[in-house]
Amino acid sequence: MRRSPLVYVELLALVCWFGLAAALLWSDDDRSMVPLSAEALVAGPSQERWYGIFFQDQHVGFSVSRQSPTADGGTLWEQRSSFRVATFGKLQEVITAGAALTDAEARLHRFDFFMAAEQVRISARGEVQGSEIVMEVEQAGEVSELRFPVERPPQVNLSMNAVLQRTELSVGTVLDVPYFDPLTLSDGEMRLTVTDVEVLDNGEEAYWMTSTFSGVETRVLVTPAGETLRQESALGMASVLMTQEDAVAVPTDGEPTDLIALSAVRLKGSLEDARNTRLVRLRVKGVEPERVRHEPPLQTLEGDEVTVEVPLTLELPPLPVGDESELEWLESSLTIQAAHPEIREQAKEIVGDAQTRLEAVQRINQWVFDAVEKVPSMGVPSGLEVLRSRRGDCNEHTALFVSLARAAKIPTRIAAGVVYSDRITDTGAFYYHAWPEVRLGGSTEWVPVDPTFGQVPADATHVKLVEGDLDRQVEIMAVMGRLGFELVESR
């Protein structure tokens, strides 16, 4: 049986991090900061700002940002970045570019964004129109118009400095700013808290701030005028203000730090024959146990212990294939194109004369497992794009499966969390992963399947942390680098 390498939600985390932002930096080995370039500190406010992008202690890319005044008193904010990251030793290059336009009162009017990573190309443009954000997103050669209701005009990452530049900063200052992420289509409030003051080498003061959105926290060092000097993430990604010459001087030699191996969730204990495991009980370490979903009877959380027990296929009832009574789980989205003619035609061909929902799910799962080449992918998953390219990691397998299953009128949703593998390190560990869940009825109702592994149902080492599309999966970033497990029982 063909098995895939595991490239999971940490890739989404990395893409989201660099989506509309200048990125971050520090060394995980000694917790020492990469120093700011003295020449960069004295650059004038109207000049471009160059940042070196680092992953752990490795210089992996650069970004450049610029702000320009507009004739009506507003500001145009621009940014572009280029960086490389290793997944299973394979270097992948990601290029992003973005712009945002704010008015004289620092209110966001328009924004756009572009990202390219190997076969993935996505562009988005949006405008705040009254109480709505109206967006056009182009991916896989298709253009979608999306609308999102907002109570107050939000900021995007590029335009956050517009708020900071209008705020008198001091230790203890707290700002709650309406925020929208065009890449994950998530919105809410970003909380900015000034936590400390630092005296720079040139004698000037700067403020350390924490920014929190969807449970994900980053640190930012800014000047009193709101200029970003440095940003840091919990994953060891960082950016630091540098001269252009220093920022673009990215080394091409040396062994790259592998993102997948670095983000492994360590397990205390030994798990045997993981792919055939029907029950796993784990003690949650490093984070609040409530970070793990409690969804009995499939996954139960009691105290600091989580138990996952999957049903046998013989225990599942023979439900009919098509069912339009649960429309919430049949809808299309930016990444799940269930209504597209190509997806519907392929689903019809795969399902064929299947008499039960379980049989249809088995056919779709096997088809995706066989058809999609298992390669690391850096980008935003799209069911339609995967159908055409036939390659990708777990996110691509899941996006295609969910698109096909919903096209066949099978209620399906996306789960994300971690899964065990002993194929990456000698000792074995859990890795961030995404997989579908289908409504097959019975006592379990929602049953996990895994087209990346070719499993129906998926084995019990699939521990669910969040449920939903990109706007929810980004929440996993809040536990990355902290989550761990201790094995209590498995069989």
BELSULLIN-V214807 format. One record per pair of residues at least 24 apart in sequence whose ideal C-beta (glycine too) atoms are under 8 Angstrom apart, sorted by the first residue. I is the first residue (numbers start at 1). J is the second residue. Records with the same first field share a line. If there is no record, write none. Layout:
I=J, J
//
This chain:
1=454
2=369, 374, 454
3=374, 423, 453
4=374, 393, 394, 397, 452, 453
5=88, 260, 374, 376, 393, 423, 424
6=260, 393, 394, 419, 421, 423, 424, 431, 433, 452
7=87, 88, 260, 376, 377, 393, 394, 395
8=260, 393, 394, 395, 416, 418, 431, 432, 433, 434
9=395, 416, 432, 433, 434, 473, 476
10=235, 259, 260, 263, 432, 480
11=87, 259, 376, 377, 378, 379, 393, 395
12=184, 380, 395, 470, 473, 474, 476
13=235, 474, 476, 477, 480
14=85, 94, 235, 237, 259, 378
15=94, 115, 117, 183, 378, 379, 380
16=181, 183, 184, 470, 474, 477
17=233, 235, 237, 477
18=53, 63, 81, 83, 94, 96
19=96, 98, 113, 115, 157, 181, 182, 183, 184
20=79, 96, 98, 100, 111, 113, 156, 157, 158, 181, 182, 183
21=79, 157, 158, 231
22=49, 51, 63, 65, 79, 81, 228, 231, 239
23=51, 53, 61, 63, 81, 83, 231, 237, 238, 239
24=53, 54, 218, 230, 231, 232, 233, 237, 238, 239, 240
25=52, 53, 54, 230, 231, 232, 237, 238, 239, 240
26=54, 232, 236, 238
27=56, 57
28=56, 57, 236
29=56, 57
33=230, 240
34=238, 240
35=201, 240
36=200, 201, 229, 230, 240, 241, 242
37=241, 242, 243, 246
38=201, 202
39=243
40=241, 242, 243, 246
41=200, 201, 202, 204, 229, 241
42=202
45=225, 227
48=244
49=227, 228, 241
50=241, 242, 243, 244, 246, 247, 248
51=239, 240, 241, 242, 247
52=239, 240, 242, 246, 247
53=81, 83, 237, 238, 239
54=237, 238, 239, 240
55=83, 85, 236, 237, 238, 257, 259
56=236, 257, 262
58=251, 254, 256, 257
59=249, 250, 251
60=84, 85, 250, 256
61=250
62=247, 248, 250
63=239, 247
64=244, 247
65=158
67=161
70=101
72=103, 104
73=103, 104
74=101, 102, 103, 104, 109
75=101, 102, 106, 162
76=100, 101
77=101, 102, 158, 159, 161, 162
78=158
79=158
84=250, 256
85=256, 259, 378
86=256, 257, 258, 259
87=258, 259, 260, 376, 378
88=258, 260, 376, 424
89=256, 258
90=376
91=256
92=117, 118, 376, 378
93=117, 118
94=378, 379
98=156, 158
99=158
100=156, 158, 159
102=159, 162
106=159, 162, 163, 165, 166
107=153
108=153, 154, 155, 156, 159, 162
111=156, 158, 159, 182
113=182, 183
115=183, 379, 380
117=377, 378, 379
118=377, 378, 379
119=377, 379, 385, 389, 391
120=377, 378, 379, 380, 382, 385
122=183, 379, 380
124=182, 183
126=182
128=153, 154
133=180, 187
135=182
137=334
139=334, 380, 382, 385
140=337, 382, 384, 385, 388
142=337, 340, 384
144=334
146=185, 334
148=180, 185, 187
150=178, 180, 187
151=178
152=178
153=178
154=178, 179, 180, 187
155=179, 180, 190
156=180, 181, 182
157=181
160=190, 192, 211
161=226, 227, 228
163=192, 226
164=192, 222, 226
165=225, 226
166=226
167=226
169=194, 207, 209, 222, 224, 226
170=194, 207
171=195, 196, 197, 207
179=213
181=213, 471, 474
183=380, 470
184=470, 471, 473, 474
185=334, 469, 470, 471
186=214, 470, 471, 472, 474
188=213, 214
189=213
200=229
214=474, 475, 477, 478
215=475, 477, 478
216=474, 475, 477, 478
217=478
233=477
234=477, 480, 481, 482
235=263, 477, 480, 481
236=262, 481
260=376, 424, 431
261=424, 425
263=431, 432, 480, 481
264=424, 425, 429, 430, 431
265=418, 429, 430, 431, 432, 483, 484, 485
266=429, 430, 484, 485
267=420, 427, 428, 429, 430, 484, 485, 486, 487
268=484, 485, 486, 487
269=486, 487
270=428, 487
271=420, 422, 428, 461, 487, 490
272=490
274=420, 421, 422, 428, 459, 461
275=453, 455, 459
276=459
277=459, 460, 461, 490, 491
278=309, 310, 312, 459, 460, 491
279=307, 308, 309, 310, 460, 489, 490, 491
280=307, 308, 420, 460, 461, 463, 487, 489, 490
281=305, 306, 307, 487, 488, 489, 490
282=306, 307, 463, 485, 486, 487, 488
283=485, 486, 487, 488
284=483, 484, 485
285=483, 484, 485, 486
286=479, 482, 483, 484
287=479, 482, 483
291=465, 478, 479, 483
292=417, 463, 464, 465
293=417, 464, 465, 466, 467
295=446, 464
297=443, 444
298=444, 446, 447, 448
299=463, 464
305=488
306=463
308=460, 461, 462, 463
309=460
310=444, 447, 448, 457, 458, 459, 460
311=442, 443, 444, 447, 457
313=358, 456, 457
315=442, 443, 444
316=358, 440, 441, 442, 444, 447
317=440, 441, 442
318=355, 356, 357, 358
319=356, 357, 358, 440, 441
320=356, 357
321=351, 354, 355, 356, 357, 359, 360, 408, 409, 410
322=408, 409, 410
323=357, 409, 410, 411
324=409
326=411, 439
329=406, 411, 412, 413, 439
330=406, 409, 411, 412
331=406
332=403, 406
333=469
334=380, 382, 469, 470
335=380, 381, 382, 383, 399, 469, 470
336=383, 399, 402, 403, 406, 469
337=382, 383, 384, 403
338=383, 402, 403, 404, 406, 407
339=407
340=384, 403
342=384, 387, 388
343=383, 384, 387, 403, 404, 407
344=407
346=387, 404, 407
347=403, 404, 405, 407, 408
348=407, 408
350=404, 408
351=408
357=410, 438, 440, 441
358=440, 456
360=405, 408, 410
361=405, 410, 438, 440, 449, 456
362=456
364=401, 404, 405, 408, 410, 451
365=401, 449, 450, 451, 454, 455, 456
366=454
367=404
368=397, 400, 401, 404, 451
369=397, 451, 452, 453, 454
370=454
372=396, 397, 400, 451
374=452
380=470
393=452
394=433, 434, 435, 452
395=434
397=451, 452
398=434, 435, 436, 451, 452
400=451
401=436, 449, 451
402=436
405=436, 438
410=438, 439
411=438, 439
412=436, 437, 438, 439
413=437, 446, 467, 468
414=467, 468, 469, 473
415=448, 462, 464, 466, 467
416=464, 465, 466, 467, 472, 473, 476
417=462, 463, 464, 465, 466, 476
418=462, 463, 465, 483
419=450, 461, 462, 463
420=461
430=461, 463, 485
432=476, 480
433=462
434=473
435=462
437=467
460=490
//
